[in-house]
Amino acid sequence: MRRRHLVAGAAALLLLSSIAGCSGPPGGTPAASGPTPAPFALSVDDRSSWGTLQVAIGDTVVRHVGCDETVTVAPGDPGVPPLPWTVRLVTAGGQTVDQRAVDGAGGPRYLLVFDAQVEEGNQPALGPAPACAMPSPSVGPMPTAGLSSAAAIDAGARLLAGRAAGTVMVQTATIGRLATYATHAGVDPQAFVWALTYSGAFADPSTCVASPPATPCPSQASALVVLDFETGAELSVAVPAPQR
């Protein structure tokens, strides 16, 4: 696939609201009031050239979406399993091009699918819809064989096992171009890669490589692993610097 997920892209922004009343309990102190949270749903807006994608929760295909289409799935829909979900976008040929954990917290979520990335946000994209992306004629088609999402997730977890304190959990797995996520000497920036994000407690390199290093070493809650799409070879492991 060709999709980015940790790196912010050019098109996903936002909107929602709702009002709740209030009444005072006996004794006269007003009860607190605030916006009523919107019910959870996941919308997939496809702007890619992957062809019709299956939207699968676990092993169950719950929707299909094609270029310039949007589908929405919510807990309680017919045939939809209860939360939490593992959501996968799968091509007609059976290749999982994006996989992510969804717990339903934080209200509705929106996925915007491009050829080079998948963006996630908490509000729909505003403004005119971008034209469906088509692969550049200078870029070859996606390889017919490559690591499955399950194999890529396992390989990334093994790479991180010795670099984290406690359990490492995959959050997203996306096929994209190397240049979207990292650089690697001797590898074509347009080569296909698996880009995987994990949650855990990872050493913060901005302090741990300082001289002298911080003691104890602070940790960050996420890490990005980039693997060769066909072989699973490590191309990059990055722990993002703290957000300031």
Secondary structure, 3 states (H helix, E strand, C coil): CCCCCCCCCCCCCCCCCCCCCCCCCCCCCCCCCCCCCCCCCEEEEECCCCCCEEEEECCEEEEEECCCEEEEECCCCCCCCCCCEEEEEECCCCCEEEEEEECCCCCCEEEEECCCCEEEECCCCCCCCCCCCCCCCCCCCCCCCCCCHHHHHHHHHHHHHCCECCCCEEEEEEEEEHHHHCCCCCCCCCCEEEEEEEEEEEECHHHHCCCCCCCCCCEEEEEEEEEECCCCCEEEEECCCCCC
